[in-house]
Amino acid sequence: MFQNLIDTLMQFGIWGLFIHSFADAIFFPIPAFFLQVPLSLIHPSNALWLATAGYVACLLGTPFGYLIGKLLGQSVLHKFLKKSWIDGATRMFQKSGEAAILIGSFTPIPFKVFTILSGALNYPLWRLMVYAAVGRAVKFYAVGLLVYSYGRAAEGMVKDISLYIAAIAIPLVVIFLLIKKKIAKKKASQQPSQDVQSESD
């Protein structure tokens, strides 16, 4: 059934990807990646335009996925998505929401798991949007640049693109979070001395 729907969306070209990517951030169980790749391979010169359409649509759909999570909670996730996806995303959120969204943006776990889970766990929407903007840009434009640069020869490389992105991006996310944690600790250690100084004044 879903394959028939993807085939139908493919006939609409860039607008089909826009619709798919928008729905991908809300409820559609098949990631937009599976439409972006074949559409990009048909006309490699349009690959970056397709990446842009998918990226913008995903960001527009993100608040709607968040709202569903806010209103309906995790019950909607368990109704439509695999338990392993939900459990994996929940564990990531419990450790660090920022890392969960950034890493989740370019892993095989459908992105709507993270948008809905953010709402269900009352994660700040503005943070979700910021980290989604960064992470989803990596996913969409990595595919777009690869196909644009290598044309149809990129078909074999694109299949493993998520693994390559994860291998490069996850260490960078970890470094970013460690630096952020170190800065937060430094600020916290400076706060007591500032409070003492203000009291003496």
C-alpha positions in Angstrom: 0.0 0.0 0.0 2.7 2.5 1.0 4.8 1.6 -2.1 1.8 2.5 -4.3 1.5 5.8 -2.5 5.2 6.5 -3.0 4.9 5.7 -6.7 1.9 8.1 -6.9 3.9 10.9 -5.2 6.8 10.3 -7.5 4.7 11.3 -10.4 4.4 14.8 -8.9 8.1 15.2 -8.8 9.4 17.9 -6.4 5.9 18.6 -5.0 5.5 14.9 -4.3 8.7 15.0 -2.3 7.4 18.1 -0.5 4.2 16.3 0.5 6.1 13.2 1.5 8.6 15.1 3.6 5.9 17.1 5.3 4.1 13.9 6.2 7.3 12.2 7.2 7.7 14.7 10.1 4.1 14.0 11.3 2.8 10.5 10.7 4.0 8.8 7.4 6.0 5.7 8.3 8.3 5.7 5.2 11.1 8.2 5.4 11.3 10.9 2.7 14.8 9.5 1.8 13.1 6.7 -0.1 11.5 9.2 -2.5 14.3 11.8 -2.6 16.8 9.3 -3.9 14.9 7.9 -6.9 13.7 11.4 -7.9 17.2 12.8 -7.6 18.6 10.0 -9.8 16.1 10.7 -12.5 17.4 14.3 -13.0 20.7 14.7 -11.0 20.8 18.4 -12.0 17.7 18.9 -9.8 19.1 17.1 -6.8 19.8 20.2 -4.7 16.3 21.7 -5.5 14.8 18.4 -4.3 16.9 18.5 -1.2 15.7 22.0 -0.5 12.1 21.1 -1.0 12.3 18.1 1.3 14.2 20.1 3.9 11.7 23.0 4.0 8.7 20.7 4.1 10.2 18.7 6.9 10.7 21.8 9.0 7.2 22.9 8.3 5.8 19.6 9.4 7.9 19.3 12.6 5.6 21.6 14.7 2.6 19.5 13.7 4.3 16.3 14.8 5.2 18.0 18.0 1.5 19.1 18.5 0.3 15.5 18.0 2.8 14.3 20.7 1.6 17.2 23.0 -2.0 16.3 22.6 -2.0 12.5 22.3 1.2 11.5 24.0 3.1 8.3 23.3 0.0 6.3 22.6 0.0 7.5 19.0 3.6 6.4 18.5 2.8 2.9 19.7 -0.2 2.7 17.4 1.7 3.6 14.2 5.4 2.9 14.7 7.7 0.0 15.7 8.3 -0.4 19.4 12.1 -0.8 18.8 12.2 2.7 17.1 10.2 4.3 20.0 12.3 2.5 22.7 15.6 3.6 21.0 14.5 7.2 20.6 13.2 7.3 24.3 16.5 6.1 25.6 18.3 8.8 23.6 16.0 11.5 24.9 16.6 10.4 28.5 20.3 10.8 28.1 20.2 14.0 26.1 17.4 15.6 24.1 19.8 17.6 21.9 21.7 14.5 21.0 18.5 12.5 20.3 17.2 15.1 17.8 20.6 15.6 16.1 21.4 12.0 15.8 17.8 11.0 15.1 17.8 13.4 12.2 20.1 11.3 10.1 19.6 7.7 11.4 17.2 5.2 9.9 14.7 5.8 12.7 11.8 7.8 11.1 12.0 11.5 12.1 8.4 11.7 13.2 9.4 9.5 16.2 11.4 12.5 17.5 8.9 15.2 16.7 6.1 13.4 18.4 8.2 12.2 21.3 9.4 15.8 21.8 5.8 16.9 22.3 5.0 13.9 24.5 7.9 14.6 26.8 7.3 18.4 26.8 10.7 19.1 25.2 10.9 22.9 24.2 9.6 23.3 20.6 12.1 26.0 19.8 15.0 23.6 20.6 13.4 20.9 18.6 13.3 23.3 15.6 16.9 24.5 16.0 18.4 21.0 16.2 16.0 19.6 13.6 17.1 22.4 11.2 20.8 21.4 11.6 20.3 17.6 11.6 17.8 17.4 8.7 20.0 19.7 6.6 22.8 17.2 6.9 20.5 14.3 5.8 18.8 16.0 2.8 21.8 17.9 1.4 24.2 15.0 1.8 22.0 13.0 -0.6 21.5 16.1 -2.8 25.2 16.9 -3.1 26.2 13.3 -3.7 23.7 12.9 -6.6 24.4 16.4 -8.0 28.1 15.7 -8.0 28.2 12.1 -9.3 24.9 11.8 -11.2 23.5 8.3 -11.6 26.8 6.8 -10.6 25.9 7.9 -7.0 23.2 5.3 -6.8 25.4 2.7 -5.1 26.9 5.2 -2.7 23.5 6.7 -1.7 22.3 3.3 -0.3 24.8 3.6 2.5 24.6 7.3 3.0 22.9 7.1 6.4 25.8 5.0 7.7 28.4 7.4 6.4 26.6 10.4 7.8 26.2 8.7 11.2 29.9 7.6 11.2 31.0 11.3 10.7 28.2 13.2 12.5 27.8 11.2 15.7 31.4 11.9 16.9 30.9 15.6 16.1 27.6 15.6 18.1 29.4 14.0 21.0 32.2 16.5 20.9 29.6 19.4 20.7 27.7 18.0 23.8 31.0 17.6 25.8 32.0 21.2 25.0 28.5 22.4 25.9 28.6 20.4 29.2 32.1 21.8 30.0 30.9 25.4 29.4 27.8 24.8 31.6 30.0 23.5 34.4 32.3 26.5 34.1 29.4 28.9 34.4 28.0 27.1 37.3 31.4 27.2 39.2 31.6 31.0 38.5 28.1 31.7 39.8 28.8 31.3 43.6 31.7 33.7 43.5 29.6 36.3 41.6 26.8 35.9 44.2 29.3 36.4 47.1 30.7 39.5 45.4 27.2 40.9 44.9 26.3 40.3 48.6 29.5 42.1 49.7 28.6 45.1 47.6 
